Amino acid sequence: MSVVLATAVVAISLATPLASAAPVSEAGPPFPYADCLAATKAKGESASYGRWHCDQLVKKGYVVPPNR
């Protein structure tokens, strides 16, 4: 019985990294700044807080900086 359990644990541990290595979708970061502002507005954030939030995401590389 313990051999079957050990085999199951090894099989699951080998399969888990393969499932998590799925390719990232083509619509991944960096996202447009306008889309970030629209998402913060839809989430209910104020305009000034939304700009601050998007600016923080620009610093992290998740959002493309706006053309100012």
PyMOL Python script that loads the backbone (N, CA, C, O; Angstrom):
from pymol import cmd

cmd.read_pdbstr("""\
ATOM      1  N   MET A   1       0.819  -1.193   0.000  1.00  0.00           N
ATOM      2  CA  MET A   1       0.000   0.000   0.000  1.00  0.00           C
ATOM      3  C   MET A   1       0.868   1.264   0.000  1.00  0.00           C
ATOM      4  O   MET A   1       0.531   2.241  -0.669  1.00  0.00           O
ATOM      5  N   SER A   2       1.965   1.256   0.731  1.00  0.00           N
ATOM      6  CA  SER A   2       2.822   2.438   0.794  1.00  0.00           C
ATOM      7  C   SER A   2       3.534   2.686  -0.540  1.00  0.00           C
ATOM      8  O   SER A   2       3.851   3.829  -0.870  1.00  0.00           O
ATOM      9  N   VAL A   3       3.787   1.620  -1.308  1.00  0.00           N
ATOM     10  CA  VAL A   3       4.415   1.780  -2.612  1.00  0.00           C
ATOM     11  C   VAL A   3       3.464   2.510  -3.570  1.00  0.00           C
ATOM     12  O   VAL A   3       3.889   3.358  -4.354  1.00  0.00           O
ATOM     13  N   VAL A   4       2.191   2.171  -3.495  1.00  0.00           N
ATOM     14  CA  VAL A   4       1.200   2.827  -4.347  1.00  0.00           C
ATOM     15  C   VAL A   4       1.084   4.303  -3.962  1.00  0.00           C
ATOM     16  O   VAL A   4       0.990   5.169  -4.832  1.00  0.00           O
ATOM     17  N   LEU A   5       1.089   4.585  -2.661  1.00  0.00           N
ATOM     18  CA  LEU A   5       1.003   5.966  -2.192  1.00  0.00           C
ATOM     19  C   LEU A   5       2.236   6.763  -2.616  1.00  0.00           C
ATOM     20  O   LEU A   5       2.119   7.907  -3.055  1.00  0.00           O
ATOM     21  N   ALA A   6       3.407   6.161  -2.486  1.00  0.00           N
ATOM     22  CA  ALA A   6       4.644   6.838  -2.881  1.00  0.00           C
ATOM     23  C   ALA A   6       4.658   7.111  -4.383  1.00  0.00           C
ATOM     24  O   ALA A   6       5.101   8.175  -4.816  1.00  0.00           O
ATOM     25  N   THR A   7       4.180   6.166  -5.170  1.00  0.00           N
ATOM     26  CA  THR A   7       4.117   6.341  -6.616  1.00  0.00           C
ATOM     27  C   THR A   7       3.157   7.472  -6.978  1.00  0.00           C
ATOM     28  O   THR A   7       3.438   8.257  -7.884  1.00  0.00           O
ATOM     29  N   ALA A   8       2.041   7.558  -6.285  1.00  0.00           N
ATOM     30  CA  ALA A   8       1.071   8.621  -6.552  1.00  0.00           C
ATOM     31  C   ALA A   8       1.657   9.988  -6.203  1.00  0.00           C
ATOM     32  O   ALA A   8       1.450  10.954  -6.939  1.00  0.00           O
ATOM     33  N   VAL A   9       2.384  10.081  -5.095  1.00  0.00           N
ATOM     34  CA  VAL A   9       2.988  11.348  -4.690  1.00  0.00           C
ATOM     35  C   VAL A   9       4.030  11.788  -5.711  1.00  0.00           C
ATOM     36  O   VAL A   9       4.087  12.966  -6.064  1.00  0.00           O
ATOM     37  N   VAL A  10       4.847  10.866  -6.185  1.00  0.00           N
ATOM     38  CA  VAL A  10       5.867  11.195  -7.177  1.00  0.00           C
ATOM     39  C   VAL A  10       5.209  11.622  -8.490  1.00  0.00           C
ATOM     40  O   VAL A  10       5.660  12.577  -9.124  1.00  0.00           O
ATOM     41  N   ALA A  11       4.162  10.934  -8.899  1.00  0.00           N
ATOM     42  CA  ALA A  11       3.490  11.269 -10.152  1.00  0.00           C
ATOM     43  C   ALA A  11       2.861  12.661 -10.078  1.00  0.00           C
ATOM     44  O   ALA A  11       2.924  13.423 -11.043  1.00  0.00           O
ATOM     45  N   ILE A  12       2.264  12.988  -8.951  1.00  0.00           N
ATOM     46  CA  ILE A  12       1.646  14.303  -8.798  1.00  0.00           C
ATOM     47  C   ILE A  12       2.710  15.395  -8.757  1.00  0.00           C
ATOM     48  O   ILE A  12       2.529  16.460  -9.348  1.00  0.00           O
ATOM     49  N   SER A  13       3.806  15.140  -8.071  1.00  0.00           N
ATOM     50  CA  SER A  13       4.855  16.161  -7.976  1.00  0.00           C
ATOM     51  C   SER A  13       5.527  16.405  -9.321  1.00  0.00           C
ATOM     52  O   SER A  13       5.987  17.516  -9.587  1.00  0.00           O
ATOM     53  N   LEU A  14       5.591  15.400 -10.161  1.00  0.00           N
ATOM     54  CA  LEU A  14       6.163  15.590 -11.494  1.00  0.00           C
ATOM     55  C   LEU A  14       5.192  16.301 -12.429  1.00  0.00           C
ATOM     56  O   LEU A  14       5.621  17.036 -13.318  1.00  0.00           O
ATOM     57  N   ALA A  15       3.903  16.095 -12.243  1.00  0.00           N
ATOM     58  CA  ALA A  15       2.906  16.699 -13.120  1.00  0.00           C
ATOM     59  C   ALA A  15       2.628  18.155 -12.763  1.00  0.00           C
ATOM     60  O   ALA A  15       2.246  18.932 -13.638  1.00  0.00           O
ATOM     61  N   THR A  16       2.806  18.541 -11.520  1.00  0.00           N
ATOM     62  CA  THR A  16       2.478  19.894 -11.083  1.00  0.00           C
ATOM     63  C   THR A  16       3.321  20.966 -11.772  1.00  0.00           C
ATOM     64  O   THR A  16       2.744  21.943 -12.249  1.00  0.00           O
ATOM     65  N   PRO A  17       4.646  20.848 -11.855  1.00  0.00           N
ATOM     66  CA  PRO A  17       5.404  21.895 -12.549  1.00  0.00           C
ATOM     67  C   PRO A  17       5.039  22.016 -14.026  1.00  0.00           C
ATOM     68  O   PRO A  17       5.125  23.109 -14.585  1.00  0.00           O
ATOM     69  N   LEU A  18       4.644  20.944 -14.661  1.00  0.00           N
ATOM     70  CA  LEU A  18       4.270  21.002 -16.066  1.00  0.00           C
ATOM     71  C   LEU A  18       2.987  21.794 -16.251  1.00  0.00           C
ATOM     72  O   LEU A  18       2.849  22.520 -17.236  1.00  0.00           O
ATOM     73  N   ALA A  19       2.053  21.670 -15.330  1.00  0.00           N
ATOM     74  CA  ALA A  19       0.798  22.393 -15.439  1.00  0.00           C
ATOM     75  C   ALA A  19       1.007  23.882 -15.180  1.00  0.00           C
ATOM     76  O   ALA A  19       0.331  24.715 -15.782  1.00  0.00           O
ATOM     77  N   SER A  20       1.932  24.221 -14.294  1.00  0.00           N
ATOM     78  CA  SER A  20       2.141  25.629 -13.983  1.00  0.00           C
ATOM     79  C   SER A  20       3.034  26.331 -15.006  1.00  0.00           C
ATOM     80  O   SER A  20       3.179  27.552 -14.949  1.00  0.00           O
ATOM     81  N   ALA A  21       3.622  25.605 -15.920  1.00  0.00           N
ATOM     82  CA  ALA A  21       4.500  26.192 -16.925  1.00  0.00           C
ATOM     83  C   ALA A  21       3.749  26.522 -18.210  1.00  0.00           C
ATOM     84  O   ALA A  21       4.330  26.514 -19.295  1.00  0.00           O
ATOM     85  N   ALA A  22       2.452  26.813 -18.084  1.00  0.00           N
ATOM     86  CA  ALA A  22       1.654  27.167 -19.253  1.00  0.00           C
ATOM     87  C   ALA A  22       2.150  28.491 -19.826  1.00  0.00           C
ATOM     88  O   ALA A  22       2.559  29.373 -19.071  1.00  0.00           O
ATOM     89  N   PRO A  23       2.122  28.641 -21.132  1.00  0.00           N
ATOM     90  CA  PRO A  23       2.616  29.887 -21.732  1.00  0.00           C
ATOM     91  C   PRO A  23       1.743  31.074 -21.350  1.00  0.00           C
ATOM     92  O   PRO A  23       0.535  30.936 -21.157  1.00  0.00           O
ATOM     93  N   VAL A  24       2.363  32.229 -21.245  1.00  0.00           N
ATOM     94  CA  VAL A  24       1.658  33.465 -20.915  1.00  0.00           C
ATOM     95  C   VAL A  24       0.897  33.916 -22.146  1.00  0.00           C
ATOM     96  O   VAL A  24       1.394  33.802 -23.266  1.00  0.00           O
ATOM     97  N   SER A  25      -0.308  34.428 -21.944  1.00  0.00           N
ATOM     98  CA  SER A  25      -1.106  34.870 -23.080  1.00  0.00           C
ATOM     99  C   SER A  25      -0.434  36.053 -23.776  1.00  0.00           C
ATOM    100  O   SER A  25       0.414  36.729 -23.192  1.00  0.00           O
ATOM    101  N   GLU A  26      -0.815  36.289 -25.009  1.00  0.00           N
ATOM    102  CA  GLU A  26      -0.219  37.357 -25.799  1.00  0.00           C
ATOM    103  C   GLU A  26      -0.626  38.739 -25.289  1.00  0.00           C
ATOM    104  O   GLU A  26       0.035  39.731 -25.598  1.00  0.00           O
ATOM    105  N   ALA A  27      -1.701  38.812 -24.518  1.00  0.00           N
ATOM    106  CA  ALA A  27      -2.182  40.097 -24.016  1.00  0.00           C
ATOM    107  C   ALA A  27      -1.593  40.398 -22.636  1.00  0.00           C
ATOM    108  O   ALA A  27      -2.244  41.051 -21.820  1.00  0.00           O
ATOM    109  N   GLY A  28      -0.398  39.941 -22.372  1.00  0.00           N
ATOM    110  CA  GLY A  28       0.241  40.146 -21.081  1.00  0.00           C
ATOM    111  C   GLY A  28       0.843  41.532 -20.965  1.00  0.00           C
ATOM    112  O   GLY A  28       0.706  42.351 -21.874  1.00  0.00           O
ATOM    113  N   PRO A  29       1.511  41.799 -19.852  1.00  0.00           N
ATOM    114  CA  PRO A  29       2.123  43.113 -19.629  1.00  0.00           C
ATOM    115  C   PRO A  29       3.153  43.429 -20.699  1.00  0.00           C
ATOM    116  O   PRO A  29       3.703  42.498 -21.288  1.00  0.00           O
ATOM    117  N   PRO A  30       3.434  44.652 -20.973  1.00  0.00           N
ATOM    118  CA  PRO A  30       2.874  45.862 -20.374  1.00  0.00           C
ATOM    119  C   PRO A  30       1.561  46.268 -21.035  1.00  0.00           C
ATOM    120  O   PRO A  30       1.403  46.170 -22.252  1.00  0.00           O
ATOM    121  N   PHE A  31       0.629  46.722 -20.211  1.00  0.00           N
ATOM    122  CA  PHE A  31      -0.683  47.141 -20.665  1.00  0.00           C
ATOM    123  C   PHE A  31      -0.675  48.644 -20.947  1.00  0.00           C
ATOM    124  O   PHE A  31       0.142  49.370 -20.380  1.00  0.00           O
ATOM    125  N   PRO A  32      -1.561  49.116 -21.806  1.00  0.00           N
ATOM    126  CA  PRO A  32      -1.640  50.558 -22.084  1.00  0.00           C
ATOM    127  C   PRO A  32      -2.097  51.341 -20.849  1.00  0.00           C
ATOM    128  O   PRO A  32      -2.877  50.840 -20.040  1.00  0.00           O
ATOM    129  N   TYR A  33      -1.606  52.563 -20.717  1.00  0.00           N
ATOM    130  CA  TYR A  33      -1.948  53.418 -19.581  1.00  0.00           C
ATOM    131  C   TYR A  33      -3.443  53.726 -19.557  1.00  0.00           C
ATOM    132  O   TYR A  33      -4.051  53.764 -18.487  1.00  0.00           O
ATOM    133  N   ALA A  34      -4.035  53.943 -20.723  1.00  0.00           N
ATOM    134  CA  ALA A  34      -5.468  54.248 -20.792  1.00  0.00           C
ATOM    135  C   ALA A  34      -6.301  53.082 -20.269  1.00  0.00           C
ATOM    136  O   ALA A  34      -7.311  53.295 -19.597  1.00  0.00           O
ATOM    137  N   ASP A  35      -5.885  51.850 -20.572  1.00  0.00           N
ATOM    138  CA  ASP A  35      -6.601  50.678 -20.062  1.00  0.00           C
ATOM    139  C   ASP A  35      -6.494  50.601 -18.542  1.00  0.00           C
ATOM    140  O   ASP A  35      -7.436  50.187 -17.866  1.00  0.00           O
ATOM    141  N   CYS A  36      -5.343  51.000 -18.010  1.00  0.00           N
ATOM    142  CA  CYS A  36      -5.161  51.009 -16.564  1.00  0.00           C
ATOM    143  C   CYS A  36      -6.115  52.005 -15.918  1.00  0.00           C
ATOM    144  O   CYS A  36      -6.761  51.693 -14.917  1.00  0.00           O
ATOM    145  N   LEU A  37      -6.204  53.209 -16.493  1.00  0.00           N
ATOM    146  CA  LEU A  37      -7.114  54.218 -15.951  1.00  0.00           C
ATOM    147  C   LEU A  37      -8.564  53.754 -16.017  1.00  0.00           C
ATOM    148  O   LEU A  37      -9.335  53.977 -15.083  1.00  0.00           O
ATOM    149  N   ALA A  38      -8.932  53.112 -17.116  1.00  0.00           N
ATOM    150  CA  ALA A  38     -10.297  52.609 -17.254  1.00  0.00           C
ATOM    151  C   ALA A  38     -10.585  51.523 -16.214  1.00  0.00           C
ATOM    152  O   ALA A  38     -11.687  51.458 -15.670  1.00  0.00           O
ATOM    153  N   ALA A  39      -9.606  50.683 -15.943  1.00  0.00           N
ATOM    154  CA  ALA A  39      -9.795  49.612 -14.963  1.00  0.00           C
ATOM    155  C   ALA A  39      -9.922  50.181 -13.553  1.00  0.00           C
ATOM    156  O   ALA A  39     -10.728  49.691 -12.762  1.00  0.00           O
ATOM    157  N   THR A  40      -9.137  51.206 -13.228  1.00  0.00           N
ATOM    158  CA  THR A  40      -9.244  51.792 -11.892  1.00  0.00           C
ATOM    159  C   THR A  40     -10.576  52.522 -11.724  1.00  0.00           C
ATOM    160  O   THR A  40     -11.157  52.519 -10.639  1.00  0.00           O
ATOM    161  N   LYS A  41     -11.061  53.154 -12.809  1.00  0.00           N
ATOM    162  CA  LYS A  41     -12.361  53.816 -12.745  1.00  0.00           C
ATOM    163  C   LYS A  41     -13.475  52.793 -12.559  1.00  0.00           C
ATOM    164  O   LYS A  41     -14.402  53.014 -11.780  1.00  0.00           O
ATOM    165  N   ALA A  42     -13.383  51.659 -13.283  1.00  0.00           N
ATOM    166  CA  ALA A  42     -14.387  50.607 -13.149  1.00  0.00           C
ATOM    167  C   ALA A  42     -14.361  49.976 -11.758  1.00  0.00           C
ATOM    168  O   ALA A  42     -15.376  49.477 -11.273  1.00  0.00           O
ATOM    169  N   LYS A  43     -13.199  50.003 -11.130  1.00  0.00           N
ATOM    170  CA  LYS A  43     -13.074  49.441  -9.791  1.00  0.00           C
ATOM    171  C   LYS A  43     -13.602  50.397  -8.722  1.00  0.00           C
ATOM    172  O   LYS A  43     -13.787  50.001  -7.572  1.00  0.00           O
ATOM    173  N   GLY A  44     -13.845  51.661  -9.101  1.00  0.00           N
ATOM    174  CA  GLY A  44     -14.415  52.619  -8.178  1.00  0.00           C
ATOM    175  C   GLY A  44     -13.398  53.519  -7.503  1.00  0.00           C
ATOM    176  O   GLY A  44     -13.719  54.195  -6.526  1.00  0.00           O
ATOM    177  N   GLU A  45     -12.180  53.535  -8.011  1.00  0.00           N
ATOM    178  CA  GLU A  45     -11.154  54.398  -7.438  1.00  0.00           C
ATOM    179  C   GLU A  45     -11.346  55.824  -7.944  1.00  0.00           C
ATOM    180  O   GLU A  45     -11.842  56.034  -9.051  1.00  0.00           O
ATOM    181  N   SER A  46     -10.952  56.799  -7.133  1.00  0.00           N
ATOM    182  CA  SER A  46     -11.043  58.193  -7.565  1.00  0.00           C
ATOM    183  C   SER A  46     -10.029  58.429  -8.689  1.00  0.00           C
ATOM    184  O   SER A  46      -9.124  57.622  -8.903  1.00  0.00           O
ATOM    185  N   ALA A  47     -10.195  59.542  -9.401  1.00  0.00           N
ATOM    186  CA  ALA A  47      -9.312  59.825 -10.537  1.00  0.00           C
ATOM    187  C   ALA A  47      -7.874  60.015 -10.085  1.00  0.00           C
ATOM    188  O   ALA A  47      -6.951  59.509 -10.725  1.00  0.00           O
ATOM    189  N   SER A  48      -7.672  60.740  -8.987  1.00  0.00           N
ATOM    190  CA  SER A  48      -6.297  60.981  -8.525  1.00  0.00           C
ATOM    191  C   SER A  48      -5.656  59.707  -7.997  1.00  0.00           C
ATOM    192  O   SER A  48      -4.472  59.464  -8.229  1.00  0.00           O
ATOM    193  N   TYR A  49      -6.429  58.895  -7.289  1.00  0.00           N
ATOM    194  CA  TYR A  49      -5.875  57.632  -6.790  1.00  0.00           C
ATOM    195  C   TYR A  49      -5.611  56.673  -7.949  1.00  0.00           C
ATOM    196  O   TYR A  49      -4.636  55.923  -7.920  1.00  0.00           O
ATOM    197  N   GLY A  50      -6.468  56.691  -8.962  1.00  0.00           N
ATOM    198  CA  GLY A  50      -6.270  55.837 -10.129  1.00  0.00           C
ATOM    199  C   GLY A  50      -4.994  56.189 -10.873  1.00  0.00           C
ATOM    200  O   GLY A  50      -4.264  55.300 -11.312  1.00  0.00           O
ATOM    201  N   ARG A  51      -4.717  57.504 -11.018  1.00  0.00           N
ATOM    202  CA  ARG A  51      -3.468  57.923 -11.665  1.00  0.00           C
ATOM    203  C   ARG A  51      -2.261  57.479 -10.850  1.00  0.00           C
ATOM    204  O   ARG A  51      -1.276  56.993 -11.405  1.00  0.00           O
ATOM    205  N   TRP A  52      -2.339  57.647  -9.528  1.00  0.00           N
ATOM    206  CA  TRP A  52      -1.243  57.215  -8.665  1.00  0.00           C
ATOM    207  C   TRP A  52      -1.027  55.709  -8.795  1.00  0.00           C
ATOM    208  O   TRP A  52       0.107  55.242  -8.904  1.00  0.00           O
ATOM    209  N   HIS A  53      -2.120  54.960  -8.782  1.00  0.00           N
ATOM    210  CA  HIS A  53      -2.060  53.502  -8.882  1.00  0.00           C
ATOM    211  C   HIS A  53      -1.411  53.083 -10.204  1.00  0.00           C
ATOM    212  O   HIS A  53      -0.550  52.204 -10.227  1.00  0.00           O
ATOM    213  N   CYS A  54      -1.829  53.716 -11.299  1.00  0.00           N
ATOM    214  CA  CYS A  54      -1.264  53.386 -12.605  1.00  0.00           C
ATOM    215  C   CYS A  54       0.204  53.806 -12.690  1.00  0.00           C
ATOM    216  O   CYS A  54       1.009  53.113 -13.312  1.00  0.00           O
ATOM    217  N   ASP A  55       0.559  54.932 -12.071  1.00  0.00           N
ATOM    218  CA  ASP A  55       1.966  55.347 -12.050  1.00  0.00           C
ATOM    219  C   ASP A  55       2.832  54.333 -11.310  1.00  0.00           C
ATOM    220  O   ASP A  55       3.971  54.085 -11.707  1.00  0.00           O
ATOM    221  N   GLN A  56       2.310  53.753 -10.252  1.00  0.00           N
ATOM    222  CA  GLN A  56       3.043  52.713  -9.533  1.00  0.00           C
ATOM    223  C   GLN A  56       3.232  51.476 -10.408  1.00  0.00           C
ATOM    224  O   GLN A  56       4.282  50.836 -10.372  1.00  0.00           O
ATOM    225  N   LEU A  57       2.203  51.145 -11.198  1.00  0.00           N
ATOM    226  CA  LEU A  57       2.312  50.000 -12.100  1.00  0.00           C
ATOM    227  C   LEU A  57       3.275  50.276 -13.253  1.00  0.00           C
ATOM    228  O   LEU A  57       3.888  49.348 -13.780  1.00  0.00           O
ATOM    229  N   VAL A  58       3.413  51.547 -13.649  1.00  0.00           N
ATOM    230  CA  VAL A  58       4.412  51.919 -14.663  1.00  0.00           C
ATOM    231  C   VAL A  58       5.805  51.660 -14.112  1.00  0.00           C
ATOM    232  O   VAL A  58       6.664  51.125 -14.814  1.00  0.00           O
ATOM    233  N   LYS A  59       6.033  52.040 -12.848  1.00  0.00           N
ATOM    234  CA  LYS A  59       7.343  51.824 -12.226  1.00  0.00           C
ATOM    235  C   LYS A  59       7.706  50.344 -12.162  1.00  0.00           C
ATOM    236  O   LYS A  59       8.879  49.984 -12.260  1.00  0.00           O
ATOM    237  N   LYS A  60       6.697  49.484 -11.999  1.00  0.00           N
ATOM    238  CA  LYS A  60       6.947  48.041 -11.929  1.00  0.00           C
ATOM    239  C   LYS A  60       7.042  47.396 -13.306  1.00  0.00           C
ATOM    240  O   LYS A  60       7.465  46.246 -13.425  1.00  0.00           O
ATOM    241  N   GLY A  61       6.649  48.132 -14.353  1.00  0.00           N
ATOM    242  CA  GLY A  61       6.757  47.607 -15.704  1.00  0.00           C
ATOM    243  C   GLY A  61       5.510  46.892 -16.196  1.00  0.00           C
ATOM    244  O   GLY A  61       5.538  46.255 -17.249  1.00  0.00           O
ATOM    245  N   TYR A  62       4.412  46.990 -15.448  1.00  0.00           N
ATOM    246  CA  TYR A  62       3.173  46.333 -15.862  1.00  0.00           C
ATOM    247  C   TYR A  62       2.361  47.176 -16.841  1.00  0.00           C
ATOM    248  O   TYR A  62       1.510  46.657 -17.563  1.00  0.00           O
ATOM    249  N   VAL A  63       2.635  48.488 -16.858  1.00  0.00           N
ATOM    250  CA  VAL A  63       1.878  49.417 -17.694  1.00  0.00           C
ATOM    251  C   VAL A  63       2.863  50.274 -18.473  1.00  0.00           C
ATOM    252  O   VAL A  63       3.912  50.663 -17.960  1.00  0.00           O
ATOM    253  N   VAL A  64       2.507  50.564 -19.726  1.00  0.00           N
ATOM    254  CA  VAL A  64       3.340  51.431 -20.574  1.00  0.00           C
ATOM    255  C   VAL A  64       3.110  52.878 -20.124  1.00  0.00           C
ATOM    256  O   VAL A  64       1.965  53.276 -19.906  1.00  0.00           O
ATOM    257  N   PRO A  65       4.170  53.662 -19.983  1.00  0.00           N
ATOM    258  CA  PRO A  65       3.981  55.062 -19.569  1.00  0.00           C
ATOM    259  C   PRO A  65       3.146  55.843 -20.572  1.00  0.00           C
ATOM    260  O   PRO A  65       3.193  55.562 -21.770  1.00  0.00           O
ATOM    261  N   PRO A  66       2.370  56.837 -20.087  1.00  0.00           N
ATOM    262  CA  PRO A  66       1.538  57.628 -21.010  1.00  0.00           C
ATOM    263  C   PRO A  66       2.408  58.571 -21.822  1.00  0.00           C
ATOM    264  O   PRO A  66       3.534  58.889 -21.439  1.00  0.00           O
ATOM    265  N   ASN A  67       1.872  59.006 -22.938  1.00  0.00           N
ATOM    266  CA  ASN A  67       2.560  60.006 -23.778  1.00  0.00           C
ATOM    267  C   ASN A  67       2.148  61.375 -23.274  1.00  0.00           C
ATOM    268  O   ASN A  67       1.091  61.885 -23.644  1.00  0.00           O
ATOM    269  N   ARG A  68       2.966  61.963 -22.444  1.00  0.00           N
ATOM    270  CA  ARG A  68       2.631  63.266 -21.865  1.00  0.00           C
ATOM    271  C   ARG A  68       3.426  64.352 -22.520  1.00  0.00           C
ATOM    272  O   ARG A  68       3.282  65.522 -22.166  1.00  0.00           O
TER     273      ARG A  68
END
""", "prot")
cmd.dss("prot")
cmd.show_as("cartoon", "prot")
cmd.util.cbc("prot")
cmd.orient("prot")
